[in-house]
Every structure is written in C-alpha cells, then in structure tokens.
Amino acid sequence: MKYRGIKFYTIIILIIATILVSGCTSDTKYTPPSKVDSTPIVTETTPPSKVDLTPVVKQTDTPKTQTLKIGDTATDEKLKITLNNVSFVSKIDELNNQFSIAEAESGKQYAIVDITIENVLADKTQTISTLLLTSIVDQDGYEYKIDFKGLTALDKSFKDGEILPGMKKSGRIAYLVPNNAANLKFIIKFDLMNGKTAVFDIK
C-alpha cells in the first residue's frame, strides 16, 4: 500500500510538471537577429571624399553655377523664361503723364528688365508673380526687389497673373539699383515651392 501511494504521487508530480512545461511554451514566431557586420575597417579604408563626395559636388555645383545671358531661355519643363533685354536709365517717362514719372534718387538708376514667360504645359494654367519670384543681386550679395514707382511708370510693364496652357506673357519690370553696382544678376524662380532658379548676367 505504501509503495502504491508513492507511485501514485510520482505520477501526479509528472503530470503537473508536464502541464507547467507545456504552459510555458509560446506560439510567437522566432525571428533570428541580424548579423553584425564584422568588417567595418574595409569600408573605412576606402576614401569617402573621392568615392562619395565627388558626385555630390557635381550635382550641387552645376545648377548653382549655371549663369545665362541676355537673350537666353531657361525652362523647368513647365515654363520657359526668356530674358529679352535689359536697360539702365535714371528716369522713366513713358506714359506722357506728369504724375507717372519715376526718377531715380541720387547715386541710383533703374534697371529695366524685359522678359517673356511661356506656359508649355498642355492642360494646366500657371500663375506668375514677379513680385515674389524675381530680384536683382549685386556683387556683394545685396538684393533689390521690384520698384513700384518705376514699374507703374513703364509703358509695357509685366502683368502678373495666370498664363493659359500654350500661351505666353511679355513685359518689363523696374528695379532701383546703385550706379556703381557691378556683376548684377537677374534672379527668377520658376516656382515658390521648388528650387529651380534661373540666373542671368545683366551687367
């Protein structure tokens, strides 16, 4: 009887142990860890300045250093921008109206930029704002925006607004710049959101 009691308790203990072991198993899928690269020295020995940085310099320098001249046309495949002509005057009197005369202050002159902007898209209207998209920059990095007095005195000023598909707009814009300013560049962005900008040498 005593032997049977010991055997009975042994069986009970084995059953409980089996239940505990099976209860500790998990159905979660096993995913092996990633192998750590043990050869970092090989990548460090390759000169990054020659392999990685050279193409980056080419990509950033090409658009930044591209400078156009009067008569050239730039495009972003949506718009075509042509710089037709640039003139420098001290006085704008084109409307035969004494109240619409713009005279530059001492030491300054008007840079009058004549441009044509064409919408080359077949099914989308483009909106142009020369006030926001254009400027003139001198050799020291000073920026000059549109001069409203000079603009309103022009006979054929550029009219901001929509350009229909396949259509174009032409007109002139006035900027007030110093007489002694050199290396002047006319800057015009294709869009406020993208980074494409056309740079024209004008003086």
TAFENJO-V231989 format. One record per residue. N is the residue number from 1. RES is the residue in one letter. PHI is phi in radians with two decimals (NA if undefined). OMEGA is omega in degrees with one decimal (NA if undefined). NEAR is the number of other C-alpha atoms within 8 Angstrom. Layout:
((N;RES;PHI;OMEGA;NEAR) (N;RES;PHI;OMEGA;NEAR))
This chain:
((1;M;NA;-179.7;4) (2;K;-1.16;179.6;5) (3;Y;-1.15;178.8;6) (4;R;-1.12;179.2;7) (5;G;-1.14;179.3;8) (6;I;-1.15;-179.7;8) (7;K;-1.13;-179.9;8) (8;F;-1.11;179.5;8) (9;Y;-1.14;178.0;8) (10;T;-1.12;178.9;8) (11;I;-1.11;179.4;8) (12;I;-1.07;-179.4;8) (13;I;-1.11;178.9;8) (14;L;-1.11;178.6;8) (15;I;-1.10;179.8;8) (16;I;-1.10;179.8;8) (17;A;-1.11;178.8;8) (18;T;-1.10;178.9;8) (19;I;-1.09;-179.4;8) (20;L;-1.13;-179.4;8) (21;V;-1.15;179.7;8) (22;S;-1.18;178.8;7) (23;G;-1.25;-179.2;6) (24;C;-1.54;178.6;6) (25;T;-1.32;-176.5;6) (26;S;-2.17;177.3;4) (27;D;-1.59;-179.6;4) (28;T;-1.12;-178.5;4) (29;K;-1.20;-179.2;4) (30;Y;-1.47;177.6;4) (31;T;-2.08;-177.9;4) (32;P;-1.22;178.5;4) (33;P;-1.21;177.9;4) (34;S;-1.26;179.5;4) (35;K;-1.40;178.3;4) (36;V;-1.35;179.7;4) (37;D;-1.15;-177.4;5) (38;S;-1.68;-178.5;4) (39;T;-2.16;178.2;6) (40;P;-1.20;-177.3;7) (41;I;-1.12;-178.4;6) (42;V;-1.10;-179.8;7) (43;T;-1.25;-179.6;7) (44;E;-1.29;-177.6;7) (45;T;-1.33;176.6;6) (46;T;-1.37;-176.0;7) (47;P;-1.17;-177.8;7) (48;P;-1.13;-177.9;7) (49;S;-1.14;-178.7;7) (50;K;-1.57;-174.7;7) (51;V;-1.50;-171.3;9) (52;D;-1.69;-171.7;8) (53;L;-1.44;-177.4;9) (54;T;-1.05;178.6;9) (55;P;-1.15;178.9;8) (56;V;-1.15;178.8;8) (57;V;-1.09;179.8;8) (58;K;-1.13;-177.4;8) (59;Q;-1.21;-177.0;8) (60;T;-1.48;-176.4;8) (61;D;-1.32;-174.2;8) (62;T;-1.04;179.9;8) (63;P;-1.23;-176.7;7) (64;K;-1.28;-176.3;6) (65;T;-1.61;-180.0;6) (66;Q;-1.24;-179.6;7) (67;T;-2.10;-179.3;8) (68;L;-1.71;179.7;9) (69;K;-2.17;179.3;9) (70;I;-1.04;-177.5;11) (71;G;1.77;-179.8;8) (72;D;-1.39;177.3;9) (73;T;-2.17;176.7;8) (74;A;-2.01;-179.7;8) (75;T;-2.54;171.6;8) (76;D;-2.05;-177.9;8) (77;E;1.26;173.4;7) (78;K;-2.06;178.6;8) (79;L;-2.18;168.8;12) (80;K;-2.06;-178.7;14) (81;I;-2.07;179.8;11) (82;T;-2.06;173.8;11) (83;L;-1.61;-174.2;15) (84;N;-1.36;-173.9;11) (85;N;-2.87;175.1;9) (86;V;-2.42;176.8;11) (87;S;-2.34;179.8;7) (88;F;-2.14;-178.5;8) (89;V;-2.41;177.4;9) (90;S;-1.65;-176.9;9) (91;K;-2.57;176.8;10) (92;I;-2.03;-179.6;11) (93;D;-2.46;-173.5;11) (94;E;-2.08;-172.5;9) (95;L;-1.81;-178.0;9) (96;N;0.92;-179.2;6) (97;N;-2.42;-176.5;8) (98;Q;-1.14;179.5;5) (99;F;-1.59;-179.8;4) (100;S;-2.12;177.8;10) (101;I;-1.96;178.1;13) (102;A;-1.99;179.7;10) (103;E;-2.12;-177.5;8) (104;A;-1.19;177.2;10) (105;E;-1.23;-176.7;6) (106;S;-1.00;178.2;4) (107;G;1.50;-178.9;7) (108;K;-2.28;178.6;11) (109;Q;-2.58;177.4;14) (110;Y;-1.62;169.7;14) (111;A;-1.72;-178.1;12) (112;I;-1.81;-175.6;12) (113;V;-1.85;178.9;12) (114;D;-1.84;-175.9;12) (115;I;-2.25;170.9;13) (116;T;-2.25;177.7;13) (117;I;-2.10;-177.7;11) (118;E;-2.04;174.8;12) (119;N;-1.55;-176.6;15) (120;V;-1.62;176.7;11) (121;L;-1.28;-176.8;11) (122;A;-1.56;-172.8;6) (123;D;-2.43;-178.9;5) (124;K;-2.34;176.0;7) (125;T;-1.47;178.3;10) (126;Q;-1.94;178.9;9) (127;T;-1.85;-176.0;8) (128;I;-2.02;173.2;9) (129;S;-2.29;178.9;8) (130;T;-1.15;177.6;8) (131;L;-1.08;-177.5;7) (132;L;-1.61;-170.4;6) (133;L;-1.74;-173.3;13) (134;T;-2.14;174.6;12) (135;S;-2.95;172.4;12) (136;I;-2.12;-178.8;12) (137;V;-2.14;179.9;13) (138;D;-1.72;-174.2;12) (139;Q;-1.15;-179.9;9) (140;D;-1.68;178.5;5) (141;G;1.56;177.6;6) (142;Y;-1.31;-175.2;7) (143;E;-1.89;-179.8;8) (144;Y;-2.16;-178.9;10) (145;K;-1.64;-178.3;10) (146;I;-1.04;175.8;12) (147;D;-1.68;-173.4;9) (148;F;-1.16;179.4;7) (149;K;-1.12;177.9;7) (150;G;-1.17;-179.1;15) (151;L;-1.11;-178.0;12) (152;T;-1.26;178.7;8) (153;A;-1.56;-179.2;13) (154;L;-1.39;179.1;14) (155;D;-1.27;-178.5;6) (156;K;-2.11;179.5;6) (157;S;-1.35;178.9;10) (158;F;-1.27;-178.9;10) (159;K;-1.76;177.4;6) (160;D;-1.16;177.7;8) (161;G;2.41;-175.3;7) (162;E;-1.41;171.7;8) (163;I;-2.13;-177.5;13) (164;L;-1.21;179.0;10) (165;P;-0.95;178.6;12) (166;G;1.35;-178.6;9) (167;M;-1.79;179.9;9) (168;K;-2.48;175.0;10) (169;K;-2.26;175.1;10) (170;S;-2.23;178.4;9) (171;G;2.99;-177.0;11) (172;R;-2.04;-179.4;13) (173;I;-2.28;-178.1;12) (174;A;-1.97;176.3;14) (175;Y;-2.27;178.6;14) (176;L;-1.71;-175.5;14) (177;V;-2.27;177.5;10) (178;P;-1.14;178.7;8) (179;N;-1.09;-175.2;7) (180;N;-1.60;179.5;5) (181;A;-1.19;-179.0;9) (182;A;-2.12;178.3;7) (183;N;0.94;-179.6;9) (184;L;-1.27;178.3;12) (185;K;-2.24;175.0;12) (186;F;-1.59;-176.5;12) (187;I;-1.94;176.0;13) (188;I;-2.44;178.2;11) (189;K;-1.57;176.9;11) (190;F;-1.32;-176.0;11) (191;D;-2.77;178.3;8) (192;L;-1.19;-173.8;8) (193;M;-1.57;-179.3;4) (194;N;-1.67;-174.2;6) (195;G;-1.67;-177.2;7) (196;K;-1.35;-177.4;8) (197;T;-2.41;176.1;8) (198;A;-1.71;-179.3;11) (199;V;-2.12;-178.9;11) (200;F;-2.05;171.6;12) (201;D;-1.31;-179.2;12) (202;I;-2.16;177.9;10) (203;K;-2.82;NA;6))
